[in-house]
Each structure stands twice: as C-alpha cells, then as structure tokens.
Amino acid sequence: MNFPLYWVDAFATEVFAGNPAGVVPLATWPADELMQRIAFEHGLAETAFFVPVAPGRYHLRWFTPAVEVELCGHATLASAHVLFTQLGFTGDRITFVSRSGPLTVARLADGRLELDFPARPATPTAAHELLSRGLGREPEAVLATKASWLCVYPQADDVRSLRPDHALLARVTPGRMIVTAPGEDCDFVSRFFAPDAGIPEDPVTGGAHTTLIPYWAQRLGKTKLHARQVSARGGELWCELRGPRVGIAGHAVLYLRGEITI
C-alpha cells in the first residue's frame, strides 16, 4: 500500500522556518487507525489527509501524533499549497470540508495563501491554579475558549523568554495555551503550547489566531493585523477580522516530496 507524501513548511518563505506539516492526498479514506499511525510516524505537529469530493472541493482531516483535531491552520495552508503547486489545481480558491465546517483557501496575487476560518473569541476567566506556574510567569490577563487559554503579557520579550514546565501544563484543563503580547515590529506576537494534543510547542499556529485576531482587533481598534509567532522556527501571518470569521494569510514552501510504503 503506497500513499504520496508532501512535507511543507507553512507560514514561511524558506525551508527550516514556519511550521512543518505532512500532507497525504488520498483517493479514498483508509482506516482512521492507519492515519493516526502515519501521523505518529511522521512526528510532526499535524499531518493532513484529504480526499476529493467535487471539483475544487476536498474533505480534509488533521492528525497530531496523538489525536485527530477539529481545526488546524498550518496543515490546511500546506494542503492548499500542495494542490496549487504540485497537483495541478488551476483555480484561485479551494474549499475544504472539515469537522469545523467549510474552510476556503484563496491564492492571492502576491503568492500568499489566505485561509478563511471561523473566529473563536475568548472571554475573561479565572486562571487554573497551575497555569502561571506551568508557564513560568504570571500573565496580566487570562481569557479562555472551550479548548484553550489565552494568556496576555505586557511585552513581546515576556513571551519570547517563557520556559514552560510542560509536565505542569499537562495537568491543566483545557490543555492548550496561547500566550501573547503587543509586538515591536508587528501588531502582536504569540506562542502556543498543546500538551493535550502531544505537542509541547507548536511553531506557528493558524488555529490559535482564530482566537488571537478577535482579541487584538478589539484591543487595537482595527480589523487588519500583522502577527508573528515567536517560536524557535518563527512565522509571519497577515490577519483580518471579518465578523464571525477571520482571514489568515501566509506563505508556504515545499521541503520534501516522497511516498509512504506500508
């Protein structure tokens, strides 16, 4: 049994930056257990699998090494990049059918790809008792969605210098943490930790920006934002709040093309 495999660095203009994602185009769905084992074998934050359902329309799923997830930005960007640059898709817009509803990716004139995702705003909340200890520094504000914490710090260096205790963070529910602060050469910076998905730190997280964009749009009083994720690999995102949805644009670059043999 053979499957094509593409490895794409998303939200980056060159390899070894951004967030790497595996992309596996399929004709039909294999067993869920097999896709999970493939994702575990890759060891990437996410591996995306997609199956065509109609011209320009694909059913898309994402797996971390540990679980299937409901939404993933960088692996969606990577999947669109593969369709546009490797599989001969000639249109300017792709629709992915997913567990989070329809997601579109548009090819912009400057070569960036733009995701259209649902917004997931956070609301102020009391922090879990282990959250600040696990992050290593108390945030100035804590908000939350159903799936993640949003921890706000005063300065970008506060976010860059965090050295989380991942064992402590693994005891926090919900088990995903977005940390953010005002930017210096951009509107805001962030990092993302997801111990409940088997990801100590995700390099660049499109899904986290569905929460970050509504927060910073309201705080800064504007709908178009420029963001950086300040992980070790780093990534750059151009964002827009569109009412109940957000636009998240970035570049992608192919690192590897091969074949999975099972």
C-alpha positions in Angstrom: 0.0 0.0 0.0 1.5 3.3 -1.1 0.5 6.9 -0.5 2.1 10.2 -1.8 3.6 12.4 0.9 4.5 16.1 0.8 6.2 17.9 3.6 5.5 21.6 3.6 6.8 24.4 5.8 3.8 26.7 6.3 3.8 30.4 7.2 7.4 30.6 5.9 9.2 31.8 2.7 12.1 29.3 3.1 12.6 25.8 4.4 13.6 25.2 8.0 11.2 28.0 9.2 7.5 28.2 9.8 5.5 25.1 10.8 6.1 21.8 9.0 3.1 19.8 8.1 2.7 16.4 6.4 0.2 16.3 3.5 -1.2 13.0 2.2 -3.5 13.2 -0.8 -5.9 10.2 -1.0 -8.4 8.8 -3.4 -10.5 7.2 -0.7 -10.2 7.1 3.1 -8.1 4.4 4.8 -8.9 3.3 8.4 -8.6 6.0 11.0 -6.1 3.9 12.9 -3.8 3.8 9.9 -3.9 7.6 9.5 -3.2 8.0 13.2 -0.2 5.7 13.0 1.1 7.5 9.9 0.9 10.8 11.8 2.7 9.3 14.8 5.4 8.0 12.5 5.9 11.5 11.0 6.2 13.1 14.4 5.0 16.5 13.0 2.6 18.7 14.8 0.0 17.7 12.2 -0.4 15.5 9.2 -3.3 16.4 6.9 -5.2 13.9 4.7 -7.6 14.9 2.0 -10.0 13.2 -0.4 -11.7 14.9 -3.4 -15.4 15.3 -3.3 -16.1 17.6 -6.2 -14.1 19.9 -8.5 -12.3 22.4 -6.2 -13.7 20.7 -3.1 -12.0 18.3 -0.7 -12.7 16.6 2.6 -9.8 17.4 4.9 -8.8 15.8 8.2 -5.8 16.5 10.5 -3.9 14.2 13.0 -1.3 15.1 15.5 1.0 12.2 16.7 -1.6 11.6 19.4 -5.1 12.6 18.3 -7.3 13.8 15.5 -8.0 17.5 15.8 -11.0 19.7 14.8 -9.1 22.5 13.2 -5.5 23.2 12.0 -4.4 26.2 10.2 -0.9 25.5 9.0 -1.7 22.0 7.7 -4.7 23.5 5.8 -2.3 26.1 4.3 0.1 23.3 3.4 -2.6 21.2 1.8 -3.7 24.1 -0.4 0.0 24.7 -1.3 0.3 21.1 -2.5 -2.9 21.3 -4.6 -1.8 24.6 -6.2 1.8 23.8 -6.8 2.1 20.0 -7.0 -1.2 18.6 -8.1 -2.1 20.9 -10.9 -5.1 22.7 -9.4 -5.7 25.8 -11.6 -8.4 27.7 -9.8 -7.8 30.5 -7.3 -9.9 29.1 -4.4 -10.2 25.7 -2.8 -12.9 24.6 -0.4 -12.1 22.1 2.3 -14.9 20.3 4.1 -13.9 19.7 7.7 -15.1 19.0 11.2 -15.1 22.8 11.7 -17.3 23.4 8.7 -16.3 24.6 5.2 -12.9 26.3 5.1 -11.7 28.1 2.0 -8.1 28.9 0.9 -7.6 31.7 -1.7 -4.5 32.2 -3.8 -3.6 35.9 -3.6 -1.9 37.9 -6.3 1.4 38.2 -4.3 1.7 34.4 -3.9 0.4 34.2 -0.3 -2.4 31.8 0.5 -5.3 33.1 2.7 -7.3 30.9 5.0 -11.0 31.8 5.8 -11.7 30.3 9.2 -14.4 30.7 11.9 -13.5 33.2 14.6 -13.2 31.7 18.1 -13.1 34.6 20.6 -12.1 34.1 24.2 -13.7 35.6 27.3 -12.1 36.7 30.6 -11.9 33.9 33.2 -10.2 32.8 36.3 -6.9 31.0 35.6 -6.3 27.4 36.6 -4.1 27.3 39.7 -1.2 25.6 37.8 -1.3 27.8 34.7 1.0 30.6 35.8 3.4 28.1 37.4 3.5 26.0 34.3 4.1 29.0 32.0 6.8 30.3 34.5 5.4 33.9 34.6 2.0 35.3 35.7 0.1 36.9 32.8 -1.5 40.3 33.2 -4.8 38.9 31.8 -6.3 35.4 31.2 -9.1 34.6 28.9 -10.4 31.2 27.6 -12.3 29.4 24.9 -13.7 25.9 25.3 -10.4 24.4 24.1 -7.7 26.9 25.1 -6.4 29.5 27.4 -5.3 33.0 26.1 -2.7 34.5 28.4 -1.7 38.1 27.8 1.7 39.6 28.7 2.9 43.2 28.7 5.8 42.9 26.3 7.0 40.7 23.4 10.1 39.7 25.4 7.9 38.3 28.1 6.5 35.8 25.5 9.9 35.0 23.9 11.6 34.3 27.2 9.0 31.9 28.6 10.4 28.5 29.5 7.3 26.4 30.3 7.2 23.4 32.7 5.4 21.1 30.2 4.8 18.5 32.9 2.8 21.1 34.9 1.0 22.4 31.8 -0.1 18.8 31.0 -2.1 18.9 34.3 -4.1 22.0 33.2 -7.6 21.7 31.6 -8.2 22.8 28.9 -4.9 21.6 27.7 -3.9 24.3 25.1 -2.2 27.6 25.9 -1.9 30.7 23.7 0.5 33.3 25.1 0.6 36.7 23.5 1.8 40.3 23.8 2.0 43.5 21.8 4.6 43.3 19.0 7.5 45.5 18.3 7.7 45.4 14.5 4.2 43.9 14.2 0.8 44.2 15.9 1.2 41.2 18.2 3.3 38.2 18.9 2.4 34.8 20.2 3.5 31.2 21.2 1.3 28.1 21.5 1.6 25.0 23.7 -0.7 22.0 23.4 0.2 19.2 25.8 -3.2 17.6 25.4 -2.5 17.0 21.7 1.0 15.7 22.3 2.6 19.0 21.1 4.9 20.7 23.7 5.2 23.8 21.4 3.7 24.4 18.0 6.0 26.5 15.8 3.2 28.6 14.0 -0.4 28.0 14.8 -3.1 29.2 12.4 -5.9 27.8 14.6 -4.7 29.9 17.6 -5.1 33.0 15.5 -8.8 32.4 15.3 -8.8 33.5 19.0 -5.9 36.0 18.8 -7.4 38.0 15.9 -10.7 38.9 17.7 -8.8 39.8 20.9 -6.2 42.1 19.2 -8.7 43.6 16.7 -10.8 44.8 19.7 -7.9 45.9 21.8 -6.1 47.8 18.9 -9.3 49.1 17.3 -8.6 47.8 13.8 -9.5 44.7 11.7 -6.3 44.2 9.7 -3.3 42.9 11.7 0.2 41.7 11.2 1.4 39.0 13.5 4.5 37.0 14.3 4.7 33.7 16.2 8.0 33.9 18.1 8.8 30.2 18.5 12.3 28.9 17.6 11.3 28.4 14.0 9.1 31.5 13.8 6.4 32.5 11.4 4.6 35.5 9.9 0.9 35.9 9.4 -1.4 38.6 7.9 -4.7 38.6 9.6 -8.2 40.2 9.2 -11.3 40.1 11.4 -14.4 39.6 9.3 -17.3 39.5 11.8 -17.8 35.8 12.7 -14.8 34.7 10.6 -11.1 35.6 10.2 -8.7 35.7 7.3 -5.2 34.3 7.9 -2.6 34.7 5.1 0.9 33.4 4.8 3.4 31.8 2.5 4.4 28.1 2.2 7.3 26.2 0.7 7.8 22.6 -0.2 10.6 20.8 1.7 10.1 17.1 0.7 8.1 15.0 -1.8 8.0 11.2 -1.4 6.0 8.1 -1.0 4.7 6.3 2.1 5.1 2.5 1.7 3.2 0.2 4.1 
